[in-house]
């Protein structure tokens, strides 16, 4: 459900080992200089919205492909799912 769909991440930085982290794109605001280090892969212009495809970067107001930037998930909007059953954890 939802468009774009929820991101499901294994081994996301700063999250507990084991569960899968679920996060909607709109709940990952840009936070210059803090949070996850990301790299923009592609940017899709969808009329009034822009869909950015990024990857967590191991090594910005509007990222462009190839640009590195930071974002932090909103803690009140993070969901965890069991790796084996797929069920949401409390």
C-alpha distances in whole Angstrom, upper triangle without the diagonal:
4,7,9,6,8,12,13,17,20,23,22,25,26,24,25,26,24,20,17,16,13,13,11,13,14,16,18,21,24,27,30,32,30,27,25,27,25,26,24,24,23,22,20,21,19,21,21,18,19,17,19,19,21,22,24,27,30,33,29,28,26,26,27,27,29,30,29,28,27,23,23,20,20,21,19,16,16,14,16,15,18,19,20,18,15,15,14,18,20
4,6,5,7,11,13,17,20,23,21,24,25,23,25,26,25,21,18,16,13,12,9,10,11,13,15,18,21,24,27,29,28,25,23,25,23,24,22,22,20,19,17,18,16,18,17,15,15,14,16,16,19,21,22,26,29,31,26,25,23,23,24,25,27,27,27,25,24,21,21,18,18,19,18,14,15,15,17,17,20,21,23,21,17,18,16,20,21
3,5,8,11,14,17,21,24,22,24,26,24,27,28,26,23,20,18,14,12,9,9,11,13,15,17,20,23,26,28,27,24,23,24,21,22,19,19,17,16,14,14,12,14,14,11,12,10,13,14,16,19,21,24,27,30,24,22,20,20,21,22,24,24,25,23,23,20,20,18,18,21,20,16,17,17,19,19,23,23,25,23,20,20,19,22,24
4,7,9,12,15,19,21,19,22,24,23,25,26,25,22,18,16,13,11,8,8,9,12,13,15,18,21,24,26,25,22,20,21,18,19,17,16,15,13,12,13,11,14,14,11,11,8,10,11,14,16,18,21,25,27,22,20,18,18,19,19,21,22,22,21,20,18,18,16,17,20,19,16,16,16,18,19,22,22,24,23,19,20,19,22,24
4,6,9,13,16,19,17,20,22,20,22,23,22,18,15,13,10,9,7,8,11,12,13,16,19,22,25,27,25,22,20,21,19,20,18,18,17,16,15,17,15,18,18,15,14,11,13,12,14,16,18,21,24,27,24,23,21,20,21,21,23,23,23,22,21,18,18,16,17,18,18,14,14,13,15,15,18,18,20,19,15,17,16,19,21
4,6,10,13,16,14,17,19,17,19,19,18,15,12,10,6,5,4,7,10,10,11,15,17,20,23,24,22,19,17,19,17,19,18,18,18,17,17,19,18,21,20,16,16,13,13,13,14,15,16,19,22,25,23,22,21,20,22,21,23,23,22,20,19,16,16,13,14,15,15,11,10,10,12,12,15,16,18,17,13,14,13,15,17
4,6,10,13,11,14,16,14,17,17,16,14,10,8,6,5,6,7,11,10,10,14,16,18,21,22,20,17,14,16,14,16,15,15,16,16,17,19,19,22,21,17,16,13,12,11,11,11,12,16,18,21,21,21,20,18,20,19,20,20,19,18,17,14,14,11,14,15,16,12,10,10,11,12,15,14,17,17,14,15,14,16,18
4,7,10,9,13,15,13,14,14,13,10,6,6,5,7,9,11,14,13,13,17,19,20,23,24,21,18,15,17,16,17,17,18,19,19,20,23,22,25,25,21,20,16,16,14,13,12,13,16,18,22,24,24,23,21,23,22,22,22,21,20,18,16,15,13,15,15,16,13,10,9,9,9,11,11,14,14,11,13,12,14,16
4,6,6,10,12,10,12,11,11,9,6,5,6,8,11,12,15,14,13,17,18,19,22,22,19,15,13,15,14,16,17,17,19,20,21,24,24,27,27,23,21,18,16,14,12,11,10,14,15,18,23,24,23,21,22,21,21,21,19,18,17,15,14,12,15,15,17,14,11,10,10,10,12,10,14,15,12,14,14,14,17
4,6,9,11,9,10,8,8,7,5,6,9,12,15,16,19,17,16,20,21,22,24,23,20,17,14,16,15,17,19,19,21,23,25,28,28,31,31,27,25,21,20,17,15,13,11,14,15,18,25,27,26,24,25,23,23,23,21,20,19,17,16,15,17,17,19,17,13,12,10,10,11,9,12,14,12,15,14,14,17
4,6,8,7,8,7,8,8,7,8,11,13,17,17,20,18,17,20,20,20,22,21,18,15,12,14,15,17,19,20,22,24,26,29,30,33,32,28,26,23,21,18,16,13,11,13,12,16,25,26,26,24,25,24,23,23,20,19,17,16,15,14,17,16,19,18,14,14,12,12,13,11,15,17,15,17,16,16,19
4,6,6,8,9,10,10,8,7,10,11,14,14,17,15,13,16,16,17,19,18,15,11,9,11,12,15,17,18,20,22,24,27,27,30,29,26,23,20,18,16,13,11,8,11,11,15,21,23,23,21,23,22,21,20,17,16,14,13,11,11,14,13,16,15,11,12,11,13,14,13,17,19,17,18,17,16,18
4,6,9,10,12,12,12,10,13,13,16,16,18,16,13,16,16,15,17,15,12,9,7,9,11,15,17,19,22,23,26,28,29,32,31,27,25,22,19,18,15,12,9,10,10,13,20,22,22,20,23,22,21,20,16,15,12,12,10,11,14,13,17,16,13,14,14,16,17,17,20,22,20,21,19,18,20
4,7,9,12,12,12,11,14,14,17,18,19,16,14,16,17,15,17,16,12,9,9,12,14,18,20,22,25,26,28,31,31,34,32,29,27,24,22,21,18,16,12,14,13,16,22,23,24,23,25,25,24,22,19,17,14,13,10,11,13,11,15,15,12,14,13,16,17,17,21,22,21,21,19,17,18
4,7,9,9,9,8,11,12,16,17,19,16,15,17,18,18,20,19,16,12,11,15,16,19,22,23,26,27,28,31,31,34,32,29,27,24,22,21,18,16,14,16,15,18,24,25,26,24,27,26,26,24,21,20,17,15,12,11,13,11,14,14,10,11,9,12,13,14,17,19,17,17,15,14,15
4,6,7,9,9,13,15,18,20,22,19,18,21,22,22,24,23,19,16,15,18,20,23,25,26,29,30,32,34,34,37,36,32,30,28,26,24,22,19,17,19,18,21,28,29,30,28,30,30,29,28,25,23,20,18,16,14,16,13,16,16,12,12,9,11,12,12,15,17,16,16,14,12,14
4,6,9,10,14,16,20,22,24,21,20,23,24,24,26,25,21,18,17,19,20,23,25,26,29,30,32,35,35,38,37,33,32,29,27,24,22,19,17,19,18,21,30,31,31,29,31,30,29,29,26,25,22,21,18,17,19,17,19,19,15,14,11,12,11,10,13,16,15,16,15,13,16
4,7,9,13,16,20,22,24,22,21,25,26,26,28,27,24,21,19,21,22,25,27,27,29,31,32,35,35,38,37,33,32,29,27,25,23,20,18,21,20,23,31,33,33,31,32,31,30,30,27,27,24,22,20,18,20,18,20,19,15,13,10,9,8,7,10,12,12,13,13,11,14
4,6,9,13,16,19,21,19,19,22,24,25,27,27,23,20,18,21,21,24,25,26,28,29,30,32,32,35,34,30,29,26,25,23,21,19,18,21,21,24,30,31,31,29,31,30,30,29,27,26,23,21,19,16,18,15,17,16,12,10,6,5,5,5,9,10,9,10,9,8,11
4,6,10,13,16,18,16,16,20,22,23,25,25,22,18,16,19,19,21,22,22,24,25,26,29,28,31,31,27,26,22,21,19,18,16,15,18,19,23,27,28,28,26,28,27,27,26,24,23,21,19,17,14,16,15,16,14,10,8,5,5,6,6,10,11,8,10,9,10,13
4,7,10,12,15,13,13,16,18,19,22,22,19,15,14,17,16,19,20,21,22,23,24,26,26,29,28,24,23,20,19,17,16,15,14,17,18,21,24,25,25,23,25,25,25,24,22,20,18,15,13,10,12,11,13,11,7,6,5,6,9,10,13,14,11,12,10,10,12
4,7,10,12,10,11,15,17,19,22,23,20,16,15,18,17,19,19,20,21,21,22,24,23,26,25,21,20,18,17,16,15,15,15,18,20,23,24,24,23,22,24,24,25,24,22,20,18,15,13,10,11,11,12,9,6,5,6,7,11,11,15,14,11,11,9,11,13
4,6,8,7,8,11,14,16,19,20,18,15,13,16,15,17,17,19,19,19,19,21,21,23,22,18,17,15,14,14,14,14,14,17,19,22,20,20,20,19,22,22,23,22,20,18,16,12,11,8,9,10,10,7,5,6,9,11,14,15,18,18,14,15,12,14,15
4,6,5,7,11,14,16,19,21,19,16,15,17,16,18,17,18,18,17,17,18,17,20,18,15,14,12,12,13,13,15,15,19,21,24,20,19,18,18,20,21,22,21,20,18,16,13,12,9,10,12,12,8,8,9,12,14,17,18,21,20,17,17,14,16,17
4,5,6,8,11,14,17,19,17,15,14,15,13,15,13,15,15,13,14,15,15,17,15,12,11,9,9,10,11,13,14,17,20,22,16,15,14,14,16,17,19,18,17,15,14,11,11,9,10,13,14,10,11,13,15,17,20,21,24,23,20,20,18,20,21
4,6,7,10,13,16,19,18,15,15,17,15,17,16,17,17,15,15,15,15,16,14,11,11,10,11,13,13,16,16,19,22,24,16,14,14,15,18,19,21,19,18,16,14,11,11,9,9,13,13,10,11,14,17,19,23,23,26,26,22,22,20,21,22
4,6,10,12,15,18,15,13,13,16,15,17,17,19,19,18,18,19,19,20,18,15,14,13,13,15,14,16,16,19,21,23,17,16,16,16,19,21,22,20,19,16,13,10,9,6,6,9,9,6,8,11,14,17,21,22,25,24,21,21,18,19,19
4,7,9,12,14,12,10,10,12,11,14,14,16,17,16,17,18,19,20,18,15,14,13,11,13,11,13,12,15,18,20,13,13,13,13,17,18,19,17,15,12,10,6,6,4,6,10,11,9,10,13,15,18,21,22,25,25,22,22,19,20,21
4,6,10,12,11,10,11,12,12,14,14,17,17,16,18,18,19,20,18,15,14,13,12,14,13,15,14,16,19,20,11,10,11,12,16,18,18,16,14,11,9,6,6,7,8,11,13,11,13,16,19,22,25,26,29,29,26,26,23,23,24
4,6,9,9,9,9,10,10,12,12,16,16,15,17,18,19,21,19,16,14,14,12,14,12,14,13,14,17,18,7,7,9,10,13,15,16,13,11,8,6,4,7,9,10,14,16,15,16,19,21,24,27,28,31,32,28,29,26,26,27
4,6,6,7,9,10,11,14,15,18,19,19,21,22,23,24,22,19,18,18,15,17,15,16,14,15,17,17,8,9,12,12,16,18,18,14,12,8,5,5,6,9,11,14,16,16,16,20,22,25,28,29,32,33,30,30,27,27,27
4,6,8,10,9,11,13,14,18,19,19,22,22,25,26,24,21,19,19,17,18,15,16,15,14,16,16,7,8,11,11,15,17,16,13,10,7,5,7,9,13,15,17,20,20,20,23,25,28,31,31,35,36,33,33,30,30,31
4,7,9,8,11,13,16,19,21,21,24,25,28,29,27,24,22,22,19,20,17,17,14,13,14,13,9,12,14,14,17,18,17,14,11,8,6,8,10,14,16,18,21,21,21,24,26,29,31,31,35,36,33,34,31,30,31
4,7,8,11,14,16,20,22,22,25,26,28,29,27,25,22,22,19,19,16,16,13,13,14,14,12,14,16,15,19,20,19,16,12,9,6,7,7,11,13,14,18,18,18,21,22,25,28,28,32,33,30,30,28,27,27
4,6,9,13,15,18,21,21,24,25,27,28,27,23,21,20,17,17,14,14,11,11,12,13,13,15,16,16,19,19,18,16,12,9,6,5,5,8,11,12,15,15,14,17,19,22,24,24,28,29,26,27,24,23,24
4,6,10,13,15,18,19,21,23,25,27,26,22,20,18,15,15,11,10,7,8,9,11,13,15,16,14,17,17,16,14,10,8,5,5,6,8,12,13,17,16,14,17,18,20,22,22,26,27,24,25,23,23,24
4,7,10,13,16,17,20,23,25,27,26,23,20,18,14,14,10,9,6,5,7,8,12,14,15,12,15,14,13,11,7,6,5,7,9,12,15,17,20,19,18,20,21,23,25,24,28,29,27,28,26,26,27
4,7,9,12,14,17,19,21,24,23,20,17,15,11,10,6,6,5,5,8,9,11,13,13,10,12,11,10,8,6,5,6,7,10,12,16,18,21,19,18,20,21,23,25,24,27,29,26,27,26,26,28
4,6,9,11,15,17,20,23,23,19,16,14,10,9,5,5,6,6,9,10,11,13,12,8,9,8,6,6,4,6,8,10,14,15,19,21,24,22,21,23,24,25,27,26,29,31,28,30,28,29,31
4,6,8,11,14,16,19,19,16,12,11,7,6,4,7,9,9,13,14,11,12,10,6,6,5,5,6,7,8,10,12,15,16,20,22,25,22,21,23,24,26,28,27,30,31,28,30,29,30,32
4,7,10,14,16,19,20,17,13,11,8,5,5,7,10,11,14,15,15,16,13,9,8,5,6,8,10,12,14,15,18,19,22,25,27,24,23,24,25,26,28,27,30,31,28,30,29,31,33
4,7,10,13,16,17,14,10,8,6,5,7,10,14,14,18,19,15,15,12,9,7,5,8,10,12,14,16,16,19,20,23,26,27,24,24,25,27,27,30,28,31,32,29,31,30,32,34
4,7,10,12,13,11,7,6,5,6,9,12,16,17,20,21,14,13,10,8,7,7,10,11,13,14,16,16,19,20,22,25,26,24,24,25,27,28,31,30,32,33,29,31,30,32,34
4,6,9,11,9,6,5,6,8,12,15,18,20,24,25,17,16,12,11,10,10,14,15,17,17,19,19,21,21,23,26,27,24,24,26,28,28,31,30,33,33,29,31,30,32,34
4,6,8,6,5,6,9,11,15,18,21,23,27,27,17,15,12,12,12,13,16,17,19,19,21,20,23,23,24,27,28,25,26,27,30,30,34,33,36,35,32,33,32,34,36
4,6,5,6,7,10,13,16,20,23,25,29,30,20,18,15,15,15,16,20,20,22,21,23,21,24,23,24,27,27,24,25,26,29,30,33,32,35,34,30,32,30,33,34
4,5,7,10,13,16,20,23,26,28,32,33,21,18,15,17,17,18,22,22,24,23,24,23,25,25,25,29,29,26,27,29,32,32,36,36,38,37,33,34,33,35,36
4,7,10,13,17,19,23,26,27,31,32,19,16,14,16,17,19,23,22,24,22,23,21,23,23,23,27,26,23,25,27,30,31,35,35,38,37,33,34,32,34,35
4,7,10,13,16,19,22,24,28,29,17,15,12,14,15,16,20,19,21,19,20,18,20,19,20,24,23,20,22,24,27,28,31,32,34,33,30,30,29,31,32
4,6,10,13,16,19,21,24,25,15,13,10,11,11,13,16,16,17,16,17,16,18,18,20,23,23,20,22,23,26,27,31,30,33,33,29,30,28,31,32
4,7,10,13,16,18,22,23,15,14,11,11,11,12,15,15,16,15,16,15,17,17,18,22,22,19,20,21,23,24,27,27,30,29,26,27,26,28,29
4,6,10,13,15,18,20,13,12,9,8,9,9,11,11,12,12,13,12,15,15,18,21,22,19,19,21,23,24,27,26,29,29,26,27,26,28,29
4,7,10,13,16,18,15,15,12,10,10,9,11,12,12,13,14,13,16,16,18,21,23,20,19,20,21,22,25,24,26,27,24,26,25,26,29
4,7,9,12,14,13,14,12,9,10,9,9,10,9,10,11,11,13,14,17,20,22,19,18,19,20,22,24,23,26,27,24,26,24,26,28
4,6,9,12,15,17,15,12,13,11,10,11,10,10,11,11,14,14,18,20,22,20,18,19,19,20,22,21,24,26,23,25,24,25,27
4,6,9,16,17,17,14,15,14,12,12,10,10,10,10,12,13,16,18,21,19,17,18,18,20,21,20,23,25,22,24,23,24,26
4,6,15,17,17,14,15,13,11,11,8,9,9,11,13,15,19,20,23,22,20,22,22,23,25,23,26,28,26,28,27,27,29
4,18,20,20,17,18,17,14,14,11,12,12,14,15,17,21,21,25,24,21,23,22,24,25,23,27,29,27,29,28,27,29
17,20,20,17,18,17,13,13,10,11,12,15,17,19,23,24,27,26,24,26,26,27,29,27,30,33,30,32,31,31,33
3,5,6,9,12,12,9,8,6,8,10,13,16,18,21,23,22,23,26,28,30,33,33,37,37,34,35,33,33,34
4,6,10,13,14,11,11,9,10,11,14,16,17,21,23,21,22,26,28,31,34,34,37,38,34,35,32,33,34
4,7,10,12,9,11,9,11,12,15,17,19,22,24,22,23,26,28,30,33,33,36,37,33,34,32,33,34
4,7,8,6,8,7,10,11,15,17,19,23,24,22,23,25,27,29,32,31,35,35,32,33,31,32,34
4,6,6,9,10,13,14,18,20,23,26,28,25,25,28,29,31,34,33,36,37,33,35,33,35,36
4,6,9,11,14,16,19,21,24,27,29,26,26,28,29,30,33,31,34,35,32,34,33,34,36
4,7,10,13,15,19,21,24,27,29,27,26,28,29,30,33,31,34,36,33,35,34,35,37
4,7,10,13,17,19,22,25,27,26,25,27,29,30,33,31,35,36,33,35,33,34,36
4,7,10,14,17,20,22,25,24,23,25,26,28,31,29,33,34,31,33,31,32,33
4,7,11,14,16,19,22,21,20,23,24,27,29,29,32,33,30,32,29,30,31
4,7,10,13,16,19,18,17,20,22,24,27,27,30,31,28,29,27,27,28
4,7,10,12,15,14,14,17,19,21,24,24,28,29,26,26,24,24,25
4,6,9,12,11,11,14,16,19,22,23,26,27,24,24,21,21,21
4,6,9,8,7,11,13,16,19,20,24,24,21,21,18,18,18
4,6,5,7,10,13,17,20,22,25,25,22,21,18,17,17
4,5,5,9,11,15,18,20,23,23,20,19,16,15,14
4,6,9,12,15,19,21,24,23,20,19,15,14,13
4,7,10,13,17,19,22,21,18,17,13,13,13
4,7,10,14,16,19,18,15,14,11,11,11
4,7,10,13,15,15,12,11,7,8,9
4,7,9,12,12,9,9,6,5,8
4,6,9,8,6,5,4,5,9
4,6,6,5,5,6,6,10
4,6,6,8,10,10,14
4,6,8,11,12,15
4,5,9,10,14
4,7,9,13
4,6,10
4,7
4
